[in-house]
């Protein structure tokens, strides 16, 4: 094989490789983190205030998980208060695996079942309101 054929083979491999990369790039999932990201960005200061309020509690929110459920236990600051809020199981790699559950409890905590097939890194996002004040806690988990 002379040098002209070798250059042609290298060029052919390069074109095939670039074509393969272009094909794989078009197959990549490019969904947004949230559908209404702009609206959520406008109210982000409220989330910052809720996180700050949560950090000033006497104890942290206890978030535990196993393969079947996520358990959220609120601090004793809320033992006699009615709490309303949402627990979100957020999967950053696939929006189809996200799950949200609204709750209303008096003290204690809340349990959220984990759907089958939800494996990998996820975030448990808990936002709640008690006595007219909003709170927010988030924890990274690996199912």
N, C-alpha and C positions, 0 to 999 in steps of 0.2 A: 504494500500500500504506500503510495507516494504522499508527499506533504500536502498536496492539493485535496486529496481525499480525506485526510485527517482533519483539515480545516473545515471541510464540508460536514463531517461527522460531528465535530465540536459545535458548529453552528446549528445543526439539526437538533442535537441534545439541548442546546440552550433554548431554542424556539419551543421545543416540546416541554421543557421545564417551565418556561414562562407561561405557556398556554395552560399547563396544569395548575399553576398558582393562580392565574386569573379565574379559572373555573372554580377552584376551591374558595376564592374570595367572594364569588357571587353566591355561593351556597351558605355562607356564614350568616348566622342569625344576628340581626342588627336592631333589635327592639330597644325602645327607650326604657329607662329604669322605671319611670311611671308615665302614665298617659298625660297627666296634667302637671308636668314638671314646672311650668312657668307659674301657675297658680300656687303651687306648693312653695316655690321660692319666695313669693311675696309674703307669705305668712311664716317664714322661717324664724323670725324674731320671737314669735310666740313659743316655738319649740325650744329655743335657747332659754327663754324664761322658765319654761316647764322643767327643763333639765337642771337648771340652777336651783329651783325650788325642791326638786327631788334630792339633790345633793345635800340640802340642809336638813333632811329628815334625820331622826334619831338613829335609824338603821336603814340599810339598803334594801331594795326590793330583792327577794330571793327567787331567782328563776332557775328551775332545775328541769332536766329532760331525760327521757329514756326513749326507746324506739317507738313507744305507743302513745305518749302524751307529754305535753309541756305543762309544768305546774308553776304558777306564779303566786307567791305568798307576800302579802303586803306587810309593812312594818306595824308595830303596835300603835303608832300614831293614828291609824285608821281603824282601830279595833271596834269602836262604837259608831263609826260613820258609814253612811251609805255611799258606795263608790260605783260610778258608772264609767265605762270606758270601752276600749278595744284592745284585743291582743292580736297582733299580726305576725304570722310566720312568713318571713320575707326571704325568698331565694334570689340572690343577685344574678344568677346565671340563667334562670328560666322563670318567666312571669307566670307560667301555667302552674307552677308549684306553690305560688303564694296562697296563703289562706288567712282569712280574717274572721274573728269571732267577737261579737259585742257581748258585754256582760254588765250585770248589776248585782253587787253583793254588799252585805253589811259585814265589814271586817273580814278577816280570814284571807281567802285567796280564790283563785279560779284555775280550773284545769281545762286544757284544750287538747283534743285528740290530734295526733299526727297522722295525716293521710298515708296510706301505704305507697311506697315508691318515692317518698321524699327522703332522699339520702344526700349527703354532702354538707357543705357549709351553708348555714342559714342564720338569719338574725331573728330573734324574738324581740318585737317592738311592742311595748306596753304603754298606752297613753290612757290616763284616767282623770276624772274630775271628782273632787271631794270638797264640800263646803264652798263651791264656786271657784275653786282654784284648780288649775290644770297641772298635771305632773306627767313626766315621760321618763321611761327607762328602756334601755336597749342592751341586749347581750348576744354575742356571737356564739353559736352552738355548732356542733358537728354531729349530724345524725348518721 
